Amino acid sequence: MYVHCALERSPGCHHNTNFGFVHPHSAEMTQSRSKLRSLFSSQVGKKLLTGITGLALVVFVLEHMLGNLQFLAGDDAYNAYAHFLVGLGPALWVVEVILLVFLLMHIALGIKIWMGSRRARTSRYRKSKSAGEPSRQTLSSRSMLVTGLVIGIFLVIHLASFKYGAYYETTIDGTVMRDLARLMRQKFHDPAYAFGYPAVVLLLAVHLRHGIWSAFQSLGAMRPSISRPVYTLGGLLGLGIAVGFLIVPIAIFFDWV
Amino acid sequence: MSDRMTIHLSVWRQAGPESSGAFENYTVNDVNEHMSFLEVLDVLNETLIRKGELPVEFDHDCREGICGACGVVINGVAHGPQKRTASCQLHMRQFKDGDTIVVEPWRADAFPIIRDLVVDRSAFDRIIEAGGYVSVSTGNAPDANAVLVPKDDVDRAFDYASCIGCGACVAACPNASASLFTASKIGHLALLPQGDPERSHRVVAMVDQMQKEGFGDCSNHAECEAVCPKGISISSIALMRREYMKSLVSSGG
């Protein structure tokens, strides 16, 4: 059946599947293209990409949080760290482009998945509730789109406030560099930012409570024996990231540093 | 008597696939706590028939929790409040005298309602037709020990094979995804040597069919595992994703 199918191209054969033993060259190219497409459009492919991009973004926010904590070592240390990052030049640009692409993919896939689920159930239940353990359905899992979108909108404001915000200068050991610490102090004394920022950071923790565990499940890395510890650790990591992000703004707002 | 209860039912009534449905309220007296939930519907239907009204249509067959024919959403949970229990094996001792029970059909656009609580689950059949089988030459049954399979694999394959195709996973999923059903069928065959030759084609074909049928995407809520009458683990979904990744990197069949 296989050989007949691959050689004779009878109308009933499925050439776009992996069934044949012999592939003509063109069929192989079509196949790899369709594989790439299936990565973006199939239900499993979408989850794989959401998981990979999500985990990469977790690594970024973790690094960002640890970087922010340098503020506690003093304004000069913080400015020097920012200066070092900018000094990486093309290497930093590559990372920034990758992060931007990952972020946009993560958002687009999230919206696509949400829209698909809306279409899949157009008549709602009158009564619906979680059956409890081992369900992981929580406010966190149900609000991924909302928390994600709020974080996304915040990110635009955040970049406009800092990366593309007011440019102050300072001189450390004879080197002129951007005084980002001054901008930080200014922003976190502004009540709108001082209260808005923690709110979004807490939403990030809510997003990561489901997100980190979910990413491992999406990548097929989950087993029943590690599911609970990974869920707990994922939630704790999300909370840890949020707490880390909150230390500096709180310290600035109350003039502790 | 303490084991005689009055139960109020709020049941979804819908005359046909194209009609719009609504909830109807009924009261069933003298419910025995040892009755199954479906037997309460039987009693209700006998009353309705005697009054010349149309009985509430619901699917059922073995009433032993093994065929997968029955299944309704009971008070917001697919198959009702008892874990690892199909609707037919849910007994009225799970409820209290005077309780109001909301009874709804599985709601998913891929499972169109035929009438009342009966839905068309042939989308599941088409997912199976897409690859949930092994192409083997028929003949005499082979010796049971001719193909050796590690015990751990057999156990896991059997756990996944215990899926009865009732559709509770779809009904309970906030996204109406059929991932647990599809993954359990894929996982069952992927773990056995008999399923190995076609595994790469199978996972792609079945995942594609699941999408074509209009089921939603999985968001890892894991609600499916909590309502599955067989308690099938979402580890099957993780396995399905690994199988899918393998099929993406493999060049041939």
Interface residues (C-beta under 8 A of the other chain):
Chain A: M1 Y2 T17 N18 F19 G20 F21 H23 E28 K35 S38 L39 S42 Q43 V44 G45 K46 K47 L48 K112 I113 G116 S117 R119 A120 R121 T122 S123 R124 Y125 R126 K127 S128 K129 S130 A131 G132 E133 P134 S135 R136 Q137 S141 R142 M144 H210 W213 S214 Q217 S218 L219 G220 A221 M222 R223 P224 S227
Chain B: S10 F23 V73 N75 G76 V77 A78 P81 K83 V102 E104 R107 A108 D109 A110 S135 A172 P174 N175 A176 S177 S179 S200 H201 V203 V204 A205 V207 D208 M210 Q211 G214 F215 G216 D217 C218 S219 N220 H221 A222 E223 E225 A226 V227 S233 I234 S235 I237 A238 L239 M240 R241 R242 Y244 M245 S247 L248 S250 S251 G252 G253
